[in-house]
Amino acid sequence: MGKVSSKSCVCICGRPPKEDDWYPYQPSYPDVIDPITAVLVRFSPGGLRQDIGSSVYGSRHTFTRVTVGGMAHRAGVREGYQLVSVDGVTMEGLPHDHVIKKFNSIEGAFKMEVRRVCRGSSSSESGSADSASDMETITVHIRMEEITAITPEDDEPAQMSAHNVSLQHDAHNVTRNHVQHKYGGGAGVVLPGNRGGAYKHRGALPSSKRADAIINLHSFRSVPPVNGTYVVLQFNRTNKFFTGKQGGLRIERGGPVRNITSPDDARVFHMTAVSSSDVKFESTKFPGRFLTIHRQGVQLRAAGSTVESQYFQLHRV
């Protein structure tokens, strides 16, 4: 990849703060020539800038890092969608900085047209389109708090309320894993901390710490079944559990796992796949809060500095 001109990246209101877990993610698309830019717009009153929970990159102005639960996500935008127009002004073919300036001029609610792979097309499985016939254009409206979406709903299974689900521990499906996080400046493994927390150990794991990093993943059957898996994470050596708290995450002791019958137990997380290798862990005691790498610590947060800060990999040992 050639050197990027400084003229090709005009941020809407500055880049996100570069924290320790910022990962210089560049999707492997041949037309990616611009740095990723966070999409922030001005909303009345006060002219304050508001993060819609997404970023754009490349000459096709493709959405990436769409924050689950953010304004763009709630309006129907998903990662991989391409921006077509903003408030009726076409963005296709425009330089990246022109698109950013357009977002910078927004004062309130706005309308976007975005392009996505047609459901049922031959390329919908892979998320890429081989021809124009594989694509469809949809429209979304975004306001500061109220989301008005006139886009078809994605075929995403509705999640059951935690109170409507009962759990049964699957004693034959307990695996021993190293929980890894490959973003934020390099791969690392989750280890227990000294003060009831956990952290990400960067780089190769010393042999002296390999046993400390083993996490028992307890799986549960749910009635009725839901998308994903209810799990409990327990450090094997100390027998301490990942436990959701009002103030965050604690690593602490708890009762027998076999006695857990409800997602209301603070040790239960809802594990869902976000790619072929990555998973997310959502607290069922505190819905909408996920295990998140923040400044190398493992925390329970609604959002991290990047979408990838909530992505983990399981490697059996």
Disulfide bonds with the S-S distance in Angstrom:
none
